[in-house]
């Protein structure tokens, strides 16, 4: 199983999902593989895509790690 790091991902606007409004997905930069598309709907903002990906993959902000 390949380890995915924050440095290997990109949030991009999906042309396919952005019909009425912009939708964003998470991809692997190295392979171009789609990692998260919000159950096929995409995310309404880049920030929401990043937060969802981080939550699903247990990546936390450094300030939150001190609270654990």
C-alpha positions in Angstrom: 0.0 0.0 0.0 1.4 3.4 -1.0 1.6 6.1 1.6 0.0 9.3 0.5 1.4 12.5 1.9 0.1 16.0 1.9 2.9 17.0 -0.5 1.7 14.4 -3.1 -1.9 15.7 -3.4 -3.5 18.6 -5.3 -7.0 20.0 -5.2 -8.2 20.8 -8.7 -11.4 22.1 -10.3 -13.3 19.2 -12.0 -14.5 20.0 -15.4 -16.9 17.0 -15.4 -18.5 18.0 -12.1 -18.5 21.7 -12.5 -21.7 22.0 -14.6 -23.7 24.7 -12.7 -21.1 25.7 -10.1 -17.4 25.0 -9.5 -16.6 21.6 -7.9 -13.3 20.4 -6.7 -11.6 17.0 -6.3 -8.4 15.7 -4.7 -5.9 14.0 -6.9 -2.4 12.4 -6.5 0.1 14.6 -8.3 2.5 11.8 -9.2 0.0 9.3 -10.7 -3.0 11.6 -11.6 -5.2 9.1 -9.6 -8.5 10.5 -8.2 -8.3 10.2 -4.4 -11.5 11.9 -3.3 -14.4 13.2 -5.2 -16.9 13.8 -2.5 -19.0 10.7 -3.4 -19.2 11.7 -7.0 -20.4 15.3 -6.4 -17.1 17.1 -5.8 -16.6 19.7 -3.1 -17.9 23.3 -3.3 -14.5 24.8 -2.4 -10.8 23.9 -2.3 -10.8 24.4 1.4 -13.7 21.9 2.0 -12.0 19.3 -0.2 -8.8 19.7 1.8 -10.6 19.4 5.1 -12.5 16.3 4.0 -9.4 14.6 2.7 -7.5 15.4 5.9 -10.3 14.1 8.0 -10.7 10.9 6.0 -7.0 10.2 6.1 -6.3 11.3 9.7 -4.2 14.2 8.8 -4.5 16.9 11.5 -3.3 20.4 11.8 -0.3 20.7 14.0 -2.1 22.9 16.5 -4.6 20.1 17.0 -2.0 17.5 17.6 -0.9 19.2 20.8 -4.5 18.8 22.2 -4.5 15.0 21.7 
